Amino acid sequence: MALKPDDRSGERTSRLARRAALVTGAARGIGQATALALAEAGAHVVVADITDVTQTVEAIIEAGGQAVAMSVDVSQEQSVTTMFRTIDERFGRLDILVNCAGVIDEKPLLQTTVKEFDRVLAVNLRGTFLVGREAIRLMSRNDGGRVVLIASDLAHLGRETFSSYVASKHGVLGLARSWAMEFAPSILVNALCPGPVDTEMLGAGNMSSEWRERELDIPLHRFGRPDEVAAMAVFLAGPSAGFITGQGIGVNGGSVMP
Ligand SMILES: NC(=O)c1ccc[n+]([C@@H]2O[C@H](COP(=O)([O-])OP(=O)(O)OC[C@H]3O[C@@H](n4cnc5c(N)ncnc54)[C@H](O)[C@@H]3O)[C@@H](O)[C@H]2O)c1
């Protein structure tokens, strides 16, 4: 189904009606909550992940929204370009990107191998570059768009034993700021910088219990919820955020006040 740029008749009832949106990392966590929230706001959502996204797609359709599943490894150029070719064929446009795919690695520097460092950078930074580049290519062909990258509060900080992740998120914020300048005024680019959010990324296996406890030492003394980050992504994708670009926006319980 091709979405026509000037056919936005549903806009009065749904903020993002007739918009085509892509969310990566949408199988769970922040990406899943963002896909649900964009669909609730009326967007037709491409739900993409390296793992199965059936649960997300079914939840959107059950709630009366529109979604299509796609498989992608954001770190691989061919996988990303194949996904965008499919998006172009199906929708003929892309209005909104929220790039949530990401991985974390808690590792002291002196035990970090090149392979481990490269994996974090490949998913978090190269993946953002690849998905962002192809999204902006498609948006540039039409009438602009909104790009929301997911950095972290650690884009503003250093943190021992997480240096690969921290470096990747500093990079993501750098991409957002640079792309915002390069593609203004038609494409607005921002990065969300979440604090600790209650997802599998902060769970056992990904993060030690010691760090989980230290994460709670923030002014609001709780983890954020995925839907609280998703709400900001939807706002940035919508008509009220037309004067916001190049920002790293904290949704962080006060963890960082840059
Ligand atoms: N949870 C937090 O506290 C927190 C804080 C700040 C930033 N973030 C960022 O938010 C984003 C979402 O994290 P989350 O907490 O929902 O984590 P999560 O682990 O629950 O979800 C990450 C998703 O990314 C997908 N993914 C991983 N590698 C991929 C690849 N190569 N290609 C495609 N998809 C891939 C996973 O399958 C998963 O569905 C990440 O970029 C993360 O760095 C999370």
The ligand as an SDF file (V2000), in Angstrom:
LIG
                    3D

 44 48  0  0  0  0  0  0  0  0999 V2000
   17.3330    0.0040   29.2060 N   0  0  0  0  0  0  0  0  0  0  0  0
   18.0660    1.0580   29.5350 C   0  0  0  0  0  0  0  0  0  0  0  0
   18.3160    1.3400   30.7190 O   0  0  0  0  0  0  0  0  0  0  0  0
   18.6040    1.9660   28.4620 C   0  0  0  0  0  0  0  0  0  0  0  0
   19.1630    3.1840   28.8550 C   0  0  0  0  0  0  0  0  0  0  0  0
   19.6840    4.0410   27.9020 C   0  0  0  0  0  0  0  0  0  0  0  0
   19.6390    3.6730   26.5730 C   0  0  0  0  0  0  0  0  0  0  0  0
   19.0980    2.4900   26.2030 N   0  0  0  0  0  0  0  0  0  0  0  0
   19.0890    2.1600   24.7710 C   0  0  0  0  0  0  0  0  0  0  0  0
   17.7600    1.9390   24.3550 O   0  0  0  0  0  0  0  0  0  0  0  0
   17.7640    1.0410   23.2300 C   0  0  0  0  0  0  0  0  0  0  0  0
   16.7740   -0.0750   23.5030 C   0  0  0  0  0  0  0  0  0  0  0  0
   17.2420   -0.8010   24.6440 O   0  0  0  0  0  0  0  0  0  0  0  0
   16.3170   -1.7070   25.5730 P   0  0  0  0  0  0  0  0  0  0  0  0
   16.5910   -1.3110   26.9540 O   0  0  0  0  0  0  0  0  0  0  0  0
   14.9200   -1.7360   25.0480 O   0  0  0  0  0  0  0  0  0  0  0  0
   17.0560   -3.1130   25.3460 O   0  0  0  0  0  0  0  0  0  0  0  0
   16.5300   -4.5560   24.9760 P   0  0  0  0  0  0  0  0  0  0  0  0
   17.7300   -5.4160   25.1030 O   0  0  0  0  0  0  0  0  0  0  0  0
   15.3120   -4.9020   25.7180 O   0  0  0  0  0  0  0  0  0  0  0  0
   16.1320   -4.3940   23.4320 O   0  0  0  0  0  0  0  0  0  0  0  0
   17.0860   -4.2450   22.4270 C   0  0  0  0  0  0  0  0  0  0  0  0
   16.5100   -4.7810   21.1230 C   0  0  0  0  0  0  0  0  0  0  0  0
   17.4950   -4.5840   20.0840 O   0  0  0  0  0  0  0  0  0  0  0  0
   17.5150   -5.7590   19.2910 C   0  0  0  0  0  0  0  0  0  0  0  0
   18.7960   -5.8980   18.5960 N   0  0  0  0  0  0  0  0  0  0  0  0
   20.0040   -6.1790   19.1500 C   0  0  0  0  0  0  0  0  0  0  0  0
   20.9280   -6.2640   18.1850 N   0  0  0  0  0  0  0  0  0  0  0  0
   20.2960   -6.0470   17.0050 C   0  0  0  0  0  0  0  0  0  0  0  0
   20.7320   -6.0260   15.6610 C   0  0  0  0  0  0  0  0  0  0  0  0
   22.0140   -6.2660   15.3260 N   0  0  0  0  0  0  0  0  0  0  0  0
   19.8240   -5.7430   14.6950 N   0  0  0  0  0  0  0  0  0  0  0  0
   18.5360   -5.5280   15.0220 C   0  0  0  0  0  0  0  0  0  0  0  0
   18.0570   -5.5350   16.2810 N   0  0  0  0  0  0  0  0  0  0  0  0
   18.9420   -5.8070   17.2620 C   0  0  0  0  0  0  0  0  0  0  0  0
   17.2770   -6.9000   20.2870 C   0  0  0  0  0  0  0  0  0  0  0  0
   16.8780   -8.0920   19.6390 O   0  0  0  0  0  0  0  0  0  0  0  0
   16.2210   -6.2920   21.1950 C   0  0  0  0  0  0  0  0  0  0  0  0
   14.9250   -6.5580   20.7240 O   0  0  0  0  0  0  0  0  0  0  0  0
   19.2140    0.5810   23.0780 C   0  0  0  0  0  0  0  0  0  0  0  0
   19.8390    1.3290   22.0680 O   0  0  0  0  0  0  0  0  0  0  0  0
   19.8300    0.9000   24.4250 C   0  0  0  0  0  0  0  0  0  0  0  0
   21.2210    1.0850   24.3380 O   0  0  0  0  0  0  0  0  0  0  0  0
   18.5780    1.6190   27.1230 C   0  0  0  0  0  0  0  0  0  0  0  0
  1  2  1  0
  2  3  2  0
  2  4  1  0
  4  5  1  0
  4 44  2  0
  5  6  2  0
  6  7  1  0
  7  8  2  0
  8  9  1  0
  8 44  1  0
  9 10  1  0
  9 42  1  0
 10 11  1  0
 11 12  1  0
 11 40  1  0
 12 13  1  0
 13 14  1  0
 14 15  2  0
 14 16  1  0
 14 17  1  0
 17 18  1  0
 18 19  2  0
 18 20  1  0
 18 21  1  0
 21 22  1  0
 22 23  1  0
 23 24  1  0
 23 38  1  0
 24 25  1  0
 25 26  1  0
 25 36  1  0
 26 27  1  0
 26 35  1  0
 27 28  2  0
 28 29  1  0
 29 30  1  0
 29 35  2  0
 30 31  1  0
 30 32  2  0
 32 33  1  0
 33 34  2  0
 34 35  1  0
 36 37  1  0
 36 38  1  0
 38 39  1  0
 40 41  1  0
 40 42  1  0
 42 43  1  0
M  CHG  2   8   1  16  -1
M  END
$$$$
